[in-house]
Amino acid sequence: MMKKELGLFLLLAVISAITGAINPAFLSFVNLLNMANLIGLFGVFALGEGLVIITGGIDLSLGSMFALLGVVFIDLLTTYQVPWPLALLLVLMGGLALGGIQGFLITRLKMQPFIVTLCGLLIYRGAARYYTSDSTRGFGYGDEASTLSNIASGNVAGIPNTFIFLIILALILGVLLHRSVYGRWLYAVGKNEEAARFSGINTNIVIATAYVISGGLAGVSTVMFVFYTNSVSPSSFGNFYELYAIAAAVLGGCSLRGGEGSILGIVLGTALLQVLQNLVNILGIPNSLNFAVMGTVILIGVLADQQLQARRRRKAALAGLARTAPKSKENTRLQNAAPHGAAALPTTTSDQA
Amino acid sequence: MAETLLELSAISKTYPGVRALDDVNLRVCRGEVLGLIGENGAGKSTLMRVLAGVIAPSAGAIRIGGNEHSRMTVSEATQCGIAFVHQELNLFENLDVAANVFIGREKLAGGPLKLVNNAEMHARVTPLLDRLGADFTPGTLVENLSIAERQMVEIAKALSIDARVIIMDEPTSSLTISETERLLEVIADLKAHGISVIYISHRLGEIMSCADRVVVLRDGRTVGELARDELSHAAMIRLMIGRDLKALYTPPAHAPQPGGCDIAGVVTTAFPDRQINLSVRRGEILGLAGLVGAGRTSLARAVFGVDPLLGGEIRVDNMPVGVASPRDAIRQGIYLVPEDRKKSGLVLELPIRENVTLASLLDQARMWLVNGTAERKIAKDQARRLSIKAPSVDIEVVTLSGGNQQKVVLGKWLSMQPRVMFFDEPTRGIDVGAKSEIYALMRSLADQGVAIVMISSDMEEVIGVSDRVAVMHEGSVSGVLERDQFSEYNVLRLAVGQALETMEAAAP
């Protein structure tokens, strides 16, 4: 279970070290803080996406949700002069509600997650553009919500608050996913929904809750992005961001078949993506290759992970056979298997780098 | 009828530990309807799969049209004119009738472009459908056809390859009476055209009306052959049974206590026009016998809240209980050990520990957090109690043997408080040793006051383990046998829908 995260961490470390060696600016304090900020921004909603992917579903609507919630949020603060705590609350509730609607359509009305959230992507984007007549919304020179702005885009001892939020949310969701009954149900539902239902788990609620959490985290992300960019242009704000989240989750060990993945993995996946983006700039690789680099690394990462898993499974099957064989044989085989499996991991991951 | 078309001689098929077919001989004449009967698991389907080339026999020979084969492939079987109308129809619902008939042998047009020539395929299928008296066209999508009509498509497919032998495996199990009659007419017509039919069915009445000759299989062996004028229900049943049932039975520690589970007028989705009445007392093991598709699994699923209950009432310890979902049923202490443990009983990729506690996790949790210590203890206790053979409870269930997997399913329920337990085919695919452990476990549960319903198609198990046996036939309970009435003969009699009294008079 932890092997995957360790491999990812090593990959991250190796890439960072190499980049840093080529261009020390990569490891400069300013650059690291800048990356931390981006990791925070992109990590929060990737966590929600990860939970949805663990159920075996997908959420394609996140980027459009940012646009819709974003324009509403700015309008509430500027046009309607709503006090910021109320505006914040409304945006969070909006995210939860949109997630709830999607969860309802997927579980109760048995629609496919891909279709429901694809339609969400189209509808929210359209609604945001119509609502603003396609014009960019931003803060004036007034100091609407300067308190909130400071919270969302400020820093503590130099560390960006967005990064701190990510750590706090990751800890909370880590407990939820890895320590709570809900988390256990989520994995069970993702792996075998029927067996989960036959064990008395209300699978519809478990799945719908994942979409609600994802919507809620989208609300949080919206606020952070709004104060990062200080304006929202409804046709481009958040475009393709859901794909970053899916990429991070997959890179972090989530299987699109469901039932696999961890919070630490998703955070590391997000970090790796941001490091890659940064590396493209720092190393002077043409910026147009940005996505291509990202795609290549994900492809290789997932491929390597699959090969490793197949290898581990073969080994487990052998061990299973050995269990029925005489005792002495079993011991030698298991002893041979363990160090070999552990040794295989770093070799393959460094291949990727 | 002298001309022999097809002959199977000394066919054997062994799987590790199981002898599915043992020295079976079968002869089919031209234009003959051969009835093939036997209990569940007697080897009928295996034999037909050998004939259709789906599985290779371990020994024996297949002689057809003067050629001898030690085994056949599917395409050889097709070339020899053997066609199979499957029990679960193998049609592509999203394609039309003509496309299904010519699947894999599409008529082509356009030379190198290899386009599908729909017009020609339709033109060729039309006369076949006319011959079968079907009232749909070659362009109809299969998903719009009823089961009986789909069967006609399968038969049309058989005719399109100029089949000489058509195998029908339980063709009428989902048909209405008039559809069944229609099928029997079609069979008579096929026979008149010199096509042979091997007709497998549990419905002895149909066999009586259409078969020219009947071969009976039991435990993978040919045990008898009846000519047309020797056919009678009693004769067929006598041949189908006749095993020595080992003395498995352990009597209960004390008499059944009041309470338990009452199923009153329950209507399931599988048979919306039948009611089921059944009672099982605390401390009792009730065997639920019947042929495959008699509605036993549907009943268990309805009582467990998986399928909706269309009518009737379920009472546990004389209190009516509502079971809208498995969660409700579990809360009432009604548990199900499902038929397909890999699909419905277990999350295979999770460890033993997490599977055992999957249903009870919330009960030991504090503030929704998993109590790791308690969880491990529960899993270890169950592993010890059930003697699950695994190096630790953190092993993924997928690596365990069938028997040990089933024990994990049991462990999940035994770690809670069962009041009523349904076991659906609890020992299917499980080795002999684990079987007897599971029987012992069921008995000890009953002795602790649990009401147990055991659905089983294994006659040995039904008679050897149960305190009483209820038999289902086509969606309702056709009779309940007390221990002194137990016999394969009686169970089978009720399972095919015959009344008990007439049978006793006819019994020798």
Chai-1 contact restraints between the chains, C-beta under 6 A:
chainA,res_idxA,chainB,res_idxB,connection_type,confidence,min_distance_angstrom,max_distance_angstrom,comment,restraint_id
A,R179,B,L369,contact,1.0,0.0,6.0,A-B,restraint_1
A,R179,B,V370,contact,1.0,0.0,6.0,A-B,restraint_2
A,S180,B,W368,contact,1.0,0.0,6.0,A-B,restraint_3
A,S180,B,L369,contact,1.0,0.0,6.0,A-B,restraint_4
A,V181,B,L361,contact,1.0,0.0,6.0,A-B,restraint_5
A,V181,B,L362,contact,1.0,0.0,6.0,A-B,restraint_6
A,V181,B,A365,contact,1.0,0.0,6.0,A-B,restraint_7
A,V181,B,W368,contact,1.0,0.0,6.0,A-B,restraint_8
A,V181,B,V370,contact,1.0,0.0,6.0,A-B,restraint_9
A,R184,B,L361,contact,1.0,0.0,6.0,A-B,restraint_10
A,A188,B,V347,contact,1.0,0.0,6.0,A-B,restraint_11
A,A188,B,L358,contact,1.0,0.0,6.0,A-B,restraint_12
A,K191,B,V347,contact,1.0,0.0,6.0,A-B,restraint_13
A,K191,B,E349,contact,1.0,0.0,6.0,A-B,restraint_14
A,N192,B,V347,contact,1.0,0.0,6.0,A-B,restraint_15
A,E194,B,K343,contact,1.0,0.0,6.0,A-B,restraint_16
A,E194,B,S344,contact,1.0,0.0,6.0,A-B,restraint_17
A,A195,B,S344,contact,1.0,0.0,6.0,A-B,restraint_18
A,A195,B,L346,contact,1.0,0.0,6.0,A-B,restraint_19
A,A195,B,V347,contact,1.0,0.0,6.0,A-B,restraint_20
A,R197,B,P326,contact,1.0,0.0,6.0,A-B,restraint_21
A,F198,B,P326,contact,1.0,0.0,6.0,A-B,restraint_22
A,F198,B,P338,contact,1.0,0.0,6.0,A-B,restraint_23
A,F198,B,S344,contact,1.0,0.0,6.0,A-B,restraint_24
A,S199,B,L358,contact,1.0,0.0,6.0,A-B,restraint_25
A,S199,B,A359,contact,1.0,0.0,6.0,A-B,restraint_26
A,G200,B,P326,contact,1.0,0.0,6.0,A-B,restraint_27
A,G200,B,R327,contact,1.0,0.0,6.0,A-B,restraint_28
A,G200,B,I330,contact,1.0,0.0,6.0,A-B,restraint_29
A,G200,B,A359,contact,1.0,0.0,6.0,A-B,restraint_30
A,N202,B,R327,contact,1.0,0.0,6.0,A-B,restraint_31
A,A316,B,T399,contact,1.0,0.0,6.0,A-B,restraint_32
A,G320,B,T399,contact,1.0,0.0,6.0,A-B,restraint_33
